[in-house]
Amino acid sequence: MARSHNKKKRRRLSPMLKLAMVLCAALMIFSGFSELKTMYDLHRSISDTQQKQSALKAEKKELTKKKKDLSDPDYIEYIARGKYLVTKEGEQVFKFSNDDTNN
């Protein structure tokens, strides 16, 4: 009978130990949320960087094409004649308006 009496008697946790356990649990939860926020920020940063990288690749492709075009003498002549109205000796330039009000 003494044995069953000892089995029922449980040792109670001291209030300091309970407080320490609650503080440890709170610290672990706070740490977990902090890690989740850091991971979210990193994923967002990676996504932003990938978008910037895509935009820069497109810009590089466009600039490479422009560089290639600018090394072509016919293209340079086309731009000079069209945009800057450069003429050959003896040529006359006629400029027409793009107004479609006469229709």
C-alpha positions as YAML, in Angstrom:
chain: A
units: angstrom
residues:
- id: 1
  name: MET
  ca: [0.00, 0.00, 0.00]
- id: 2
  name: ALA
  ca: [2.88, 2.37, 0.57]
- id: 3
  name: ARG
  ca: [3.91, 1.90, -2.97]
- id: 4
  name: SER
  ca: [0.60, 3.24, -4.40]
- id: 5
  name: HIS
  ca: [0.83, 6.24, -2.06]
- id: 6
  name: ASN
  ca: [4.26, 7.17, -3.46]
- id: 7
  name: LYS
  ca: [3.00, 6.82, -7.00]
- id: 8
  name: LYS
  ca: [0.23, 9.36, -6.47]
- id: 9
  name: LYS
  ca: [2.50, 11.90, -4.83]
- id: 10
  name: ARG
  ca: [3.90, 14.06, -7.58]
- id: 11
  name: ARG
  ca: [6.56, 16.62, -7.32]
- id: 12
  name: ARG
  ca: [5.31, 20.13, -8.15]
- id: 13
  name: LEU
  ca: [7.36, 22.50, -10.27]
- id: 14
  name: SER
  ca: [8.59, 25.61, -8.58]
- id: 15
  name: PRO
  ca: [7.21, 28.95, -9.84]
- id: 16
  name: MET
  ca: [10.70, 30.00, -10.98]
- id: 17
  name: LEU
  ca: [11.02, 26.86, -13.09]
- id: 18
  name: LYS
  ca: [7.59, 27.48, -14.63]
- id: 19
  name: LEU
  ca: [8.57, 31.07, -15.40]
- id: 20
  name: ALA
  ca: [11.83, 29.91, -16.97]
- id: 21
  name: MET
  ca: [9.96, 27.41, -19.14]
- id: 22
  name: VAL
  ca: [7.45, 30.04, -20.29]
- id: 23
  name: LEU
  ca: [10.26, 32.47, -21.10]
- id: 24
  name: CYS
  ca: [12.12, 29.79, -23.08]
- id: 25
  name: ALA
  ca: [8.96, 28.95, -25.03]
- id: 26
  name: ALA
  ca: [8.31, 32.64, -25.75]
- id: 27
  name: LEU
  ca: [11.91, 33.10, -26.89]
- id: 28
  name: MET
  ca: [11.65, 30.10, -29.20]
- id: 29
  name: ILE
  ca: [8.39, 31.40, -30.72]
- id: 30
  name: PHE
  ca: [9.85, 34.88, -31.19]
- id: 31
  name: SER
  ca: [12.93, 33.34, -32.81]
- id: 32
  name: GLY
  ca: [10.75, 31.34, -35.18]
- id: 33
  name: PHE
  ca: [8.78, 34.40, -36.29]
- id: 34
  name: SER
  ca: [12.00, 36.34, -36.72]
- id: 35
  name: GLU
  ca: [13.40, 33.60, -38.95]
- id: 36
  name: LEU
  ca: [10.18, 33.48, -40.99]
- id: 37
  name: LYS
  ca: [10.31, 37.24, -41.53]
- id: 38
  name: THR
  ca: [13.96, 37.03, -42.59]
- id: 39
  name: MET
  ca: [13.15, 34.21, -45.02]
- id: 40
  name: TYR
  ca: [10.22, 36.19, -46.47]
- id: 41
  name: ASP
  ca: [12.44, 39.26, -46.93]
- id: 42
  name: LEU
  ca: [15.09, 37.15, -48.67]
- id: 43
  name: HIS
  ca: [12.54, 35.59, -51.03]
- id: 44
  name: ARG
  ca: [11.18, 39.04, -51.88]
- id: 45
  name: SER
  ca: [14.71, 40.34, -52.46]
- id: 46
  name: ILE
  ca: [15.51, 37.38, -54.73]
- id: 47
  name: SER
  ca: [12.32, 37.99, -56.72]
- id: 48
  name: ASP
  ca: [13.12, 41.70, -57.12]
- id: 49
  name: THR
  ca: [16.66, 40.88, -58.19]
- id: 50
  name: GLN
  ca: [15.43, 38.36, -60.77]
- id: 51
  name: GLN
  ca: [13.06, 40.97, -62.23]
- id: 52
  name: LYS
  ca: [15.89, 43.51, -62.43]
- id: 53
  name: GLN
  ca: [18.11, 40.88, -64.05]
- id: 54
  name: SER
  ca: [15.47, 40.17, -66.70]
- id: 55
  name: ALA
  ca: [15.08, 43.89, -67.43]
- id: 56
  name: LEU
  ca: [18.86, 44.31, -67.69]
- id: 57
  name: LYS
  ca: [19.13, 41.32, -70.05]
- id: 58
  name: ALA
  ca: [16.48, 42.85, -72.31]
- id: 59
  name: GLU
  ca: [18.27, 46.22, -72.21]
- id: 60
  name: LYS
  ca: [21.59, 44.53, -73.01]
- id: 61
  name: LYS
  ca: [20.02, 42.77, -75.99]
- id: 62
  name: GLU
  ca: [18.60, 46.07, -77.24]
- id: 63
  name: LEU
  ca: [21.91, 47.89, -76.78]
- id: 64
  name: THR
  ca: [23.82, 45.09, -78.52]
- id: 65
  name: LYS
  ca: [21.49, 45.40, -81.51]
- id: 66
  name: LYS
  ca: [21.89, 49.18, -81.50]
- id: 67
  name: LYS
  ca: [25.68, 48.81, -81.38]
- id: 68
  name: LYS
  ca: [25.59, 46.42, -84.32]
- id: 69
  name: ASP
  ca: [23.32, 48.79, -86.26]
- id: 70
  name: LEU
  ca: [25.60, 51.77, -85.55]
- id: 71
  name: SER
  ca: [28.52, 49.93, -87.11]
- id: 72
  name: ASP
  ca: [26.54, 49.65, -90.39]
- id: 73
  name: PRO
  ca: [27.23, 52.69, -92.67]
- id: 74
  name: ASP
  ca: [23.85, 52.35, -94.42]
- id: 75
  name: TYR
  ca: [22.01, 52.54, -91.10]
- id: 76
  name: ILE
  ca: [24.03, 55.59, -90.02]
- id: 77
  name: GLU
  ca: [23.18, 57.30, -93.33]
- id: 78
  name: TYR
  ca: [19.50, 56.40, -92.87]
- id: 79
  name: ILE
  ca: [19.44, 57.94, -89.38]
- id: 80
  name: ALA
  ca: [21.39, 61.04, -90.47]
- id: 81
  name: ARG
  ca: [19.14, 61.66, -93.46]
- id: 82
  name: GLY
  ca: [15.86, 60.93, -91.68]
- id: 83
  name: LYS
  ca: [16.35, 62.41, -88.24]
- id: 84
  name: TYR
  ca: [18.86, 65.19, -88.86]
- id: 85
  name: LEU
  ca: [17.88, 66.04, -92.46]
- id: 86
  name: VAL
  ca: [21.42, 65.61, -93.78]
- id: 87
  name: THR
  ca: [21.45, 65.83, -97.58]
- id: 88
  name: LYS
  ca: [23.82, 64.95, -100.33]
- id: 89
  name: GLU
  ca: [25.17, 67.73, -102.47]
- id: 90
  name: GLY
  ca: [22.53, 68.96, -104.88]
- id: 91
  name: GLU
  ca: [19.59, 67.25, -103.11]
- id: 92
  name: GLN
  ca: [16.47, 69.09, -102.12]
- id: 93
  name: VAL
  ca: [14.53, 68.12, -99.00]
- id: 94
  name: PHE
  ca: [10.76, 68.32, -98.91]
- id: 95
  name: LYS
  ca: [9.17, 67.95, -95.51]
- id: 96
  name: PHE
  ca: [5.52, 66.87, -95.34]
- id: 97
  name: SER
  ca: [3.35, 67.17, -92.27]
- id: 98
  name: ASN
  ca: [1.67, 64.11, -90.83]
- id: 99
  name: ASP
  ca: [-1.65, 65.96, -90.55]
- id: 100
  name: ASP
  ca: [-4.58, 63.80, -91.72]
- id: 101
  name: THR
  ca: [-7.18, 66.60, -91.49]
- id: 102
  name: ASN
  ca: [-7.41, 67.03, -95.31]
- id: 103
  name: ASN
  ca: [-9.38, 63.77, -95.73]
...
